[in-house]
Amino acid sequence: MSEYILRAVAHANGTPCPVSGQYLSGFDDSKFDGIGLARWTRERAVAKRFATHAAAFAFWQQQSDARPLRSDGRPNRPLTAYTVEILEIKA
C-alpha cells in the first residue's frame, strides 16, 4: 500500500523559494484572510499523508473557504503559489 506526500519545488512563477525541497506538513486556508498558512518540514516522516495521488493533488488545488475568489475573480487556491511534486511513499 502506498501513501503520497507533497514536496515544494519552487514558486509557481519558477523562482526559487525558501521551502524548496521541503514537505508539506499542514495547511490552513483560513489564515491571513484566505491567503492561507502552509507549514513545511524537512522531515519526511512528519509530512502530511494522502491515501491517493488524486487526494494529494486535490489538496494542493483546494480553494480557500475564507476567500474563495481572488481579486481578478478567479478561484483562490493558495497552495498553487508553489510548484510541488507528489511523491509516492511505499508502506
PyMOL CGO cylinders between C-alpha atoms (Angstrom):
from pymol import cmd
from pymol.cgo import CYLINDER

trace = [
    CYLINDER, 0.00, 0.00, 0.00, 1.23, 3.49, -0.81, 0.3, 1, 1, 1, 1, 1, 1,
    CYLINDER, 1.23, 3.49, -0.81, 0.74, 6.95, 0.60, 0.3, 1, 1, 1, 1, 1, 1,
    CYLINDER, 0.74, 6.95, 0.60, 1.52, 10.26, -1.03, 0.3, 1, 1, 1, 1, 1, 1,
    CYLINDER, 1.52, 10.26, -1.03, 3.14, 13.50, 0.14, 0.3, 1, 1, 1, 1, 1, 1,
    CYLINDER, 3.14, 13.50, 0.14, 3.73, 16.94, -1.37, 0.3, 1, 1, 1, 1, 1, 1,
    CYLINDER, 3.73, 16.94, -1.37, 7.22, 18.42, -1.77, 0.3, 1, 1, 1, 1, 1, 1,
    CYLINDER, 7.22, 18.42, -1.77, 7.82, 22.05, -2.74, 0.3, 1, 1, 1, 1, 1, 1,
    CYLINDER, 7.82, 22.05, -2.74, 9.86, 22.61, -5.89, 0.3, 1, 1, 1, 1, 1, 1,
    CYLINDER, 9.86, 22.61, -5.89, 9.71, 26.39, -6.43, 0.3, 1, 1, 1, 1, 1, 1,
    CYLINDER, 9.71, 26.39, -6.43, 7.30, 29.27, -6.57, 0.3, 1, 1, 1, 1, 1, 1,
    CYLINDER, 7.30, 29.27, -6.57, 4.70, 28.81, -9.32, 0.3, 1, 1, 1, 1, 1, 1,
    CYLINDER, 4.70, 28.81, -9.32, 6.42, 31.51, -11.36, 0.3, 1, 1, 1, 1, 1, 1,
    CYLINDER, 6.42, 31.51, -11.36, 9.54, 29.33, -11.39, 0.3, 1, 1, 1, 1, 1, 1,
    CYLINDER, 9.54, 29.33, -11.39, 11.63, 31.34, -8.97, 0.3, 1, 1, 1, 1, 1, 1,
    CYLINDER, 11.63, 31.34, -8.97, 13.33, 29.52, -6.11, 0.3, 1, 1, 1, 1, 1, 1,
    CYLINDER, 13.33, 29.52, -6.11, 11.65, 29.70, -2.73, 0.3, 1, 1, 1, 1, 1, 1,
    CYLINDER, 11.65, 29.70, -2.73, 12.95, 29.13, 0.79, 0.3, 1, 1, 1, 1, 1, 1,
    CYLINDER, 12.95, 29.13, 0.79, 10.90, 25.95, 1.23, 0.3, 1, 1, 1, 1, 1, 1,
    CYLINDER, 10.90, 25.95, 1.23, 12.10, 24.23, -1.96, 0.3, 1, 1, 1, 1, 1, 1,
    CYLINDER, 12.10, 24.23, -1.96, 12.75, 20.57, -1.19, 0.3, 1, 1, 1, 1, 1, 1,
    CYLINDER, 12.75, 20.57, -1.19, 10.62, 20.62, 1.95, 0.3, 1, 1, 1, 1, 1, 1,
    CYLINDER, 10.62, 20.62, 1.95, 7.48, 18.57, 2.59, 0.3, 1, 1, 1, 1, 1, 1,
    CYLINDER, 7.48, 18.57, 2.59, 4.05, 19.97, 3.36, 0.3, 1, 1, 1, 1, 1, 1,
    CYLINDER, 4.05, 19.97, 3.36, 3.14, 19.19, 6.95, 0.3, 1, 1, 1, 1, 1, 1,
    CYLINDER, 3.14, 19.19, 6.95, -0.05, 21.22, 7.19, 0.3, 1, 1, 1, 1, 1, 1,
    CYLINDER, -0.05, 21.22, 7.19, -2.14, 23.96, 5.65, 0.3, 1, 1, 1, 1, 1, 1,
    CYLINDER, -2.14, 23.96, 5.65, -4.83, 26.29, 7.00, 0.3, 1, 1, 1, 1, 1, 1,
    CYLINDER, -4.83, 26.29, 7.00, -6.63, 28.12, 4.18, 0.3, 1, 1, 1, 1, 1, 1,
    CYLINDER, -6.63, 28.12, 4.18, -8.44, 30.49, 6.56, 0.3, 1, 1, 1, 1, 1, 1,
    CYLINDER, -8.44, 30.49, 6.56, -5.30, 32.17, 7.91, 0.3, 1, 1, 1, 1, 1, 1,
    CYLINDER, -5.30, 32.17, 7.91, -4.40, 35.67, 6.77, 0.3, 1, 1, 1, 1, 1, 1,
    CYLINDER, -4.40, 35.67, 6.77, -7.87, 36.39, 5.38, 0.3, 1, 1, 1, 1, 1, 1,
    CYLINDER, -7.87, 36.39, 5.38, -7.80, 33.48, 2.96, 0.3, 1, 1, 1, 1, 1, 1,
    CYLINDER, -7.80, 33.48, 2.96, -4.19, 33.74, 1.82, 0.3, 1, 1, 1, 1, 1, 1,
    CYLINDER, -4.19, 33.74, 1.82, -3.52, 30.67, 3.91, 0.3, 1, 1, 1, 1, 1, 1,
    CYLINDER, -3.52, 30.67, 3.91, -0.69, 29.39, 6.04, 0.3, 1, 1, 1, 1, 1, 1,
    CYLINDER, -0.69, 29.39, 6.04, 1.36, 26.46, 4.79, 0.3, 1, 1, 1, 1, 1, 1,
    CYLINDER, 1.36, 26.46, 4.79, 3.64, 24.61, 7.17, 0.3, 1, 1, 1, 1, 1, 1,
    CYLINDER, 3.64, 24.61, 7.17, 6.66, 22.89, 5.65, 0.3, 1, 1, 1, 1, 1, 1,
    CYLINDER, 6.66, 22.89, 5.65, 9.20, 20.50, 7.13, 0.3, 1, 1, 1, 1, 1, 1,
    CYLINDER, 9.20, 20.50, 7.13, 12.50, 18.95, 6.16, 0.3, 1, 1, 1, 1, 1, 1,
    CYLINDER, 12.50, 18.95, 6.16, 11.38, 15.78, 7.95, 0.3, 1, 1, 1, 1, 1, 1,
    CYLINDER, 11.38, 15.78, 7.95, 9.67, 13.40, 5.55, 0.3, 1, 1, 1, 1, 1, 1,
    CYLINDER, 9.67, 13.40, 5.55, 8.28, 11.42, 8.48, 0.3, 1, 1, 1, 1, 1, 1,
    CYLINDER, 8.28, 11.42, 8.48, 6.05, 14.31, 9.61, 0.3, 1, 1, 1, 1, 1, 1,
    CYLINDER, 6.05, 14.31, 9.61, 4.77, 15.24, 6.14, 0.3, 1, 1, 1, 1, 1, 1,
    CYLINDER, 4.77, 15.24, 6.14, 1.01, 15.32, 5.64, 0.3, 1, 1, 1, 1, 1, 1,
    CYLINDER, 1.01, 15.32, 5.64, -0.03, 11.98, 4.11, 0.3, 1, 1, 1, 1, 1, 1,
    CYLINDER, -0.03, 11.98, 4.11, -2.68, 11.29, 1.49, 0.3, 1, 1, 1, 1, 1, 1,
    CYLINDER, -2.68, 11.29, 1.49, -4.24, 7.94, 0.62, 0.3, 1, 1, 1, 1, 1, 1,
    CYLINDER, -4.24, 7.94, 0.62, -4.13, 8.54, -3.13, 0.3, 1, 1, 1, 1, 1, 1,
    CYLINDER, -4.13, 8.54, -3.13, -2.28, 10.63, -5.69, 0.3, 1, 1, 1, 1, 1, 1,
    CYLINDER, -2.28, 10.63, -5.69, -5.64, 12.21, -6.58, 0.3, 1, 1, 1, 1, 1, 1,
    CYLINDER, -5.64, 12.21, -6.58, -6.25, 13.21, -2.95, 0.3, 1, 1, 1, 1, 1, 1,
    CYLINDER, -6.25, 13.21, -2.95, -2.83, 14.88, -2.74, 0.3, 1, 1, 1, 1, 1, 1,
    CYLINDER, -2.83, 14.88, -2.74, -3.48, 16.73, -6.00, 0.3, 1, 1, 1, 1, 1, 1,
    CYLINDER, -3.48, 16.73, -6.00, -6.95, 17.83, -4.83, 0.3, 1, 1, 1, 1, 1, 1,
    CYLINDER, -6.95, 17.83, -4.83, -5.50, 19.12, -1.55, 0.3, 1, 1, 1, 1, 1, 1,
    CYLINDER, -5.50, 19.12, -1.55, -2.90, 21.20, -3.46, 0.3, 1, 1, 1, 1, 1, 1,
    CYLINDER, -2.90, 21.20, -3.46, -5.69, 22.58, -5.68, 0.3, 1, 1, 1, 1, 1, 1,
    CYLINDER, -5.69, 22.58, -5.68, -8.15, 23.34, -2.85, 0.3, 1, 1, 1, 1, 1, 1,
    CYLINDER, -8.15, 23.34, -2.85, -9.96, 26.64, -2.98, 0.3, 1, 1, 1, 1, 1, 1,
    CYLINDER, -9.96, 26.64, -2.98, -9.91, 28.83, 0.13, 0.3, 1, 1, 1, 1, 1, 1,
    CYLINDER, -9.91, 28.83, 0.13, -13.16, 28.81, 2.10, 0.3, 1, 1, 1, 1, 1, 1,
    CYLINDER, -13.16, 28.81, 2.10, -12.27, 32.13, 3.74, 0.3, 1, 1, 1, 1, 1, 1,
    CYLINDER, -12.27, 32.13, 3.74, -11.71, 33.94, 0.43, 0.3, 1, 1, 1, 1, 1, 1,
    CYLINDER, -11.71, 33.94, 0.43, -12.87, 31.71, -2.44, 0.3, 1, 1, 1, 1, 1, 1,
    CYLINDER, -12.87, 31.71, -2.44, -12.09, 34.21, -5.21, 0.3, 1, 1, 1, 1, 1, 1,
    CYLINDER, -12.09, 34.21, -5.21, -9.04, 36.31, -5.97, 0.3, 1, 1, 1, 1, 1, 1,
    CYLINDER, -9.04, 36.31, -5.97, -9.38, 40.00, -6.85, 0.3, 1, 1, 1, 1, 1, 1,
    CYLINDER, -9.38, 40.00, -6.85, -9.44, 39.04, -10.55, 0.3, 1, 1, 1, 1, 1, 1,
    CYLINDER, -9.44, 39.04, -10.55, -12.46, 36.79, -9.99, 0.3, 1, 1, 1, 1, 1, 1,
    CYLINDER, -12.46, 36.79, -9.99, -10.54, 33.52, -10.45, 0.3, 1, 1, 1, 1, 1, 1,
    CYLINDER, -10.54, 33.52, -10.45, -10.53, 30.77, -7.79, 0.3, 1, 1, 1, 1, 1, 1,
    CYLINDER, -10.53, 30.77, -7.79, -8.25, 31.46, -4.84, 0.3, 1, 1, 1, 1, 1, 1,
    CYLINDER, -8.25, 31.46, -4.84, -6.07, 28.36, -4.48, 0.3, 1, 1, 1, 1, 1, 1,
    CYLINDER, -6.07, 28.36, -4.48, -3.28, 29.46, -2.13, 0.3, 1, 1, 1, 1, 1, 1,
    CYLINDER, -3.28, 29.46, -2.13, -1.14, 26.31, -2.30, 0.3, 1, 1, 1, 1, 1, 1,
    CYLINDER, -1.14, 26.31, -2.30, -0.83, 26.63, -6.07, 0.3, 1, 1, 1, 1, 1, 1,
    CYLINDER, -0.83, 26.63, -6.07, 1.54, 29.54, -5.41, 0.3, 1, 1, 1, 1, 1, 1,
    CYLINDER, 1.54, 29.54, -5.41, 4.03, 26.67, -5.12, 0.3, 1, 1, 1, 1, 1, 1,
    CYLINDER, 4.03, 26.67, -5.12, 5.04, 24.21, -7.78, 0.3, 1, 1, 1, 1, 1, 1,
    CYLINDER, 5.04, 24.21, -7.78, 5.01, 20.87, -5.99, 0.3, 1, 1, 1, 1, 1, 1,
    CYLINDER, 5.01, 20.87, -5.99, 5.75, 17.28, -6.77, 0.3, 1, 1, 1, 1, 1, 1,
    CYLINDER, 5.75, 17.28, -6.77, 3.68, 14.44, -5.43, 0.3, 1, 1, 1, 1, 1, 1,
    CYLINDER, 3.68, 14.44, -5.43, 5.83, 11.65, -4.08, 0.3, 1, 1, 1, 1, 1, 1,
    CYLINDER, 5.83, 11.65, -4.08, 4.70, 8.10, -3.53, 0.3, 1, 1, 1, 1, 1, 1,
    CYLINDER, 4.70, 8.10, -3.53, 5.72, 6.59, -0.22, 0.3, 1, 1, 1, 1, 1, 1,
    CYLINDER, 5.72, 6.59, -0.22, 5.59, 2.81, -0.15, 0.3, 1, 1, 1, 1, 1, 1,
    CYLINDER, 5.59, 2.81, -0.15, 4.36, 1.45, 3.16, 0.3, 1, 1, 1, 1, 1, 1,
]
cmd.load_cgo(trace, "trace")
